[in-house]
Amino acid sequence: EVLTDFVELRGDRCFADGRTPTHDERIQLGQLFERHLQAERARVVRLFVDTLAGCIDEWQELGYPDESTLCSLALLVDRGRSGEIDAGVEGLAGAFDDQHVIELTGPTPPYSFAELR
């Protein structure tokens, strides 16, 4: 979807007429993709956090296993509010098309929020 949304990421210019892009062009295209991916991830994280803010006590952004993951969060939620989280995430699903998968796992122990001293 990122390639569809950002015209300048389409390889039309680099790959026009079947030509092979130069090394510098490929690096520039990769850097541009990375900037757009980071911006899209930040937007999606903010959307989730803002929407669920009333239900969560704390949140942390987790690592991304690959470029297809737009949002990976650990949410600290009171057990009694898990239904609110479910409803909030279900409502967020409407903001995305069928190419996106929203996976909610848990509850799990709050390992992401433990501090070792």
Residue frames as qw, qx, qy, qz and C-alpha x, y, z in Angstrom:
[[0.000, 0.885, 0.466, 0.000, 0.00, 0.00, 0.00],
 [0.336, -0.713, 0.091, 0.608, 2.86, 2.40, 0.69],
 [0.333, -0.068, 0.585, 0.736, 3.88, 2.21, -2.95],
 [0.093, 0.634, 0.682, 0.352, 0.33, 2.96, -4.05],
 [0.221, -0.884, -0.350, 0.216, -0.08, 5.89, -1.67],
 [0.256, -0.781, 0.234, 0.519, 3.21, 7.61, -2.46],
 [0.722, 0.688, 0.050, -0.056, 3.62, 8.26, -6.16],
 [0.181, 0.841, -0.509, 0.028, 7.30, 9.10, -5.85],
 [0.540, -0.394, 0.740, -0.072, 7.98, 5.60, -4.52],
 [0.874, 0.391, 0.271, -0.100, 6.75, 3.92, -7.66],
 [0.602, -0.343, 0.482, 0.537, 9.76, 2.80, -9.61],
 [0.587, 0.747, 0.311, 0.009, 8.44, 4.37, -12.83],
 [0.157, 0.946, -0.274, -0.069, 11.30, 6.84, -13.08],
 [0.382, -0.594, 0.701, 0.102, 14.03, 4.40, -12.07],
 [0.524, 0.018, 0.840, 0.144, 12.75, 1.52, -14.17],
 [0.527, 0.667, 0.087, -0.520, 11.23, 3.44, -17.11],
 [0.646, 0.613, -0.367, -0.269, 11.56, 1.75, -20.48],
 [0.990, -0.035, -0.120, 0.061, 13.01, -1.38, -18.87],
 [0.388, 0.668, -0.462, 0.435, 16.28, 0.28, -17.97],
 [0.735, -0.312, -0.481, 0.363, 18.26, -0.83, -14.94],
 [0.217, -0.963, -0.009, -0.158, 18.48, 1.89, -12.28],
 [0.402, 0.587, -0.528, 0.465, 21.90, 3.02, -11.16],
 [0.543, -0.182, -0.679, 0.459, 23.25, 2.05, -7.78],
 [0.039, -0.024, -0.299, 0.953, 22.62, 5.59, -6.50],
 [0.500, -0.180, -0.300, -0.792, 19.02, 5.54, -7.78],
 [0.694, -0.257, -0.668, -0.076, 18.35, 2.25, -5.98],
 [0.391, -0.155, -0.567, 0.709, 19.82, 3.62, -2.76],
 [0.165, -0.053, 0.066, -0.983, 17.74, 6.81, -3.05],
 [0.617, -0.232, -0.486, -0.574, 14.58, 4.79, -3.70],
 [0.642, -0.239, -0.690, 0.235, 15.30, 2.61, -0.66],
 [0.217, -0.090, -0.417, 0.878, 15.91, 5.65, 1.53],
 [0.363, -0.135, -0.162, -0.907, 12.69, 7.27, 0.31],
 [0.676, -0.267, -0.631, -0.271, 10.78, 4.06, 1.04],
 [0.514, -0.193, -0.645, 0.532, 12.27, 3.91, 4.55],
 [0.025, -0.007, 0.221, -0.975, 11.26, 7.53, 5.29],
 [0.548, -0.173, -0.320, -0.753, 7.70, 6.92, 4.11],
 [0.678, -0.220, -0.702, 0.002, 7.48, 3.64, 6.03],
 [0.343, -0.137, -0.570, 0.734, 8.64, 5.31, 9.26],
 [0.231, -0.047, 0.046, -0.971, 6.15, 8.16, 8.78],
 [0.651, -0.194, -0.499, -0.538, 3.30, 5.71, 8.12],
 [0.594, -0.198, -0.722, 0.294, 4.23, 3.66, 11.17],
 [0.126, -0.068, -0.418, 0.897, 4.26, 6.78, 13.34],
 [0.429, -0.115, -0.194, -0.875, 0.84, 7.77, 11.99],
 [0.706, -0.213, -0.614, -0.281, -0.68, 4.34, 12.67],
 [0.469, -0.149, -0.671, 0.554, 0.85, 4.10, 16.16],
 [0.077, 0.006, 0.242, -0.967, -0.53, 7.55, 17.01],
 [0.567, -0.170, -0.402, -0.699, -3.97, 6.52, 15.67],
 [0.684, -0.241, -0.688, 0.027, -4.05, 3.44, 17.89],
 [0.372, -0.136, -0.553, 0.733, -2.69, 5.17, 20.98],
 [0.194, -0.067, 0.058, -0.977, -4.99, 8.17, 20.64],
 [0.626, -0.209, -0.478, -0.579, -8.04, 5.99, 20.03],
 [0.758, -0.275, -0.587, 0.071, -7.32, 3.64, 22.92],
 [0.191, 0.433, -0.435, 0.766, -5.94, 6.26, 25.33],
 [0.555, -0.428, 0.159, -0.696, -8.95, 6.06, 27.65],
 [0.961, -0.143, -0.131, -0.196, -8.49, 2.29, 28.09],
 [0.830, 0.191, -0.333, 0.406, -4.75, 1.92, 28.51],
 [0.550, -0.803, -0.020, 0.229, -2.52, 2.75, 31.46],
 [0.235, -0.684, 0.508, 0.468, 0.76, 2.60, 29.52],
 [0.864, 0.488, 0.125, -0.028, 1.98, 1.63, 26.08],
 [0.365, -0.596, 0.553, 0.453, 5.25, 0.80, 24.38],
 [0.695, 0.597, -0.263, -0.302, 6.14, 0.50, 20.75],
 [0.836, -0.240, 0.474, 0.138, 7.72, -2.87, 20.06],
 [0.207, -0.415, 0.663, 0.588, 10.13, -3.94, 17.34],
 [0.711, 0.486, -0.036, -0.508, 9.06, -4.60, 13.78],
 [0.772, -0.119, 0.602, 0.166, 9.79, -8.06, 12.36],
 [0.467, 0.207, 0.588, 0.627, 9.60, -6.85, 8.74],
 [0.011, 0.063, -0.160, -0.985, 8.48, -3.97, 6.52],
 [0.316, -0.390, -0.687, -0.525, 4.92, -5.29, 6.28],
 [0.405, -0.579, -0.627, 0.328, 4.21, -4.56, 9.97],
 [0.078, 0.680, 0.125, 0.718, 2.90, -1.03, 10.46],
 [0.408, -0.637, 0.242, -0.608, 2.16, -1.10, 14.18],
 [0.723, -0.097, -0.654, 0.199, 3.46, -3.26, 17.01],
 [0.234, -0.609, 0.269, -0.708, 2.44, -2.18, 20.50],
 [0.410, -0.235, -0.814, 0.338, 2.38, -3.54, 24.03],
 [0.328, -0.575, -0.112, -0.741, -0.53, -2.09, 25.98],
 [0.161, -0.057, -0.808, 0.564, -0.85, -2.15, 29.75],
 [0.466, -0.344, -0.351, -0.736, -4.56, -2.52, 30.42],
 [0.426, -0.178, 0.649, -0.604, -6.54, -3.15, 33.58],
 [0.093, 0.088, 0.983, 0.134, -8.13, -6.59, 33.27],
 [0.255, 0.573, 0.658, -0.416, -11.59, -5.11, 33.68],
 [0.287, 0.720, -0.075, -0.627, -11.13, -2.96, 30.58],
 [0.332, -0.154, 0.814, 0.450, -10.23, -5.69, 28.10],
 [0.373, 0.609, 0.699, 0.035, -13.70, -5.45, 26.55],
 [0.127, 0.919, 0.050, -0.369, -13.12, -1.75, 25.88],
 [0.210, -0.543, 0.640, 0.502, -9.84, -2.57, 24.16],
 [0.400, 0.216, 0.854, 0.253, -11.55, -5.19, 22.02],
 [0.292, 0.815, 0.489, -0.111, -14.26, -2.71, 21.02],
 [0.032, -0.869, 0.196, 0.453, -11.72, 0.05, 20.36],
 [0.278, -0.333, 0.761, 0.482, -9.58, -2.15, 18.14],
 [0.387, 0.455, 0.789, 0.145, -12.65, -3.38, 16.30],
 [0.196, 0.910, 0.248, -0.268, -13.62, 0.24, 15.67],
 [0.154, -0.715, 0.460, 0.504, -10.12, 1.00, 14.40],
 [0.523, 0.069, 0.784, 0.328, -10.41, -1.80, 11.87],
 [0.412, 0.781, 0.469, -0.037, -12.78, 0.39, 9.87],
 [0.004, -0.904, 0.217, 0.370, -9.94, 2.85, 9.26],
 [0.212, -0.458, 0.775, 0.381, -8.08, 0.26, 7.19],
 [0.699, 0.313, -0.354, -0.537, -8.81, -1.61, 3.98],
 [0.980, -0.073, 0.071, -0.174, -8.93, -5.37, 3.49],
 [0.701, 0.500, -0.415, 0.295, -5.21, -5.51, 2.74],
 [0.038, -0.552, 0.583, -0.596, -4.48, -4.86, 6.42],
 [0.713, -0.307, -0.630, 0.015, -4.66, -7.38, 9.23],
 [0.256, -0.637, 0.379, -0.620, -5.13, -6.26, 12.81],
 [0.733, -0.117, -0.660, 0.112, -4.08, -8.88, 15.30],
 [0.385, -0.659, 0.309, -0.568, -4.83, -8.42, 18.98],
 [0.703, 0.001, -0.691, 0.167, -3.16, -10.93, 21.28],
 [0.030, 0.255, -0.601, 0.757, -3.39, -11.32, 25.00],
 [0.261, -0.915, 0.265, -0.157, -3.82, -10.90, 27.72],
 [0.803, 0.205, -0.401, 0.391, -0.21, -11.71, 28.50],
 [0.598, -0.601, -0.222, 0.481, 1.94, -10.95, 31.56],
 [0.150, 0.988, 0.036, -0.008, 3.16, -7.34, 31.50],
 [0.817, -0.143, 0.122, 0.545, 6.79, -8.17, 30.69],
 [0.424, 0.579, 0.172, 0.675, 7.24, -5.07, 28.56],
 [0.218, -0.834, -0.032, -0.506, 6.47, -2.88, 31.56],
 [0.827, -0.509, -0.106, 0.215, 8.68, -4.58, 34.17],
 [0.198, 0.872, -0.362, 0.264, 11.78, -2.74, 35.32],
 [0.886, -0.132, -0.300, 0.328, 14.84, -4.60, 36.54],
 [0.159, -0.930, 0.245, -0.225, 16.95, -2.98, 39.21]]
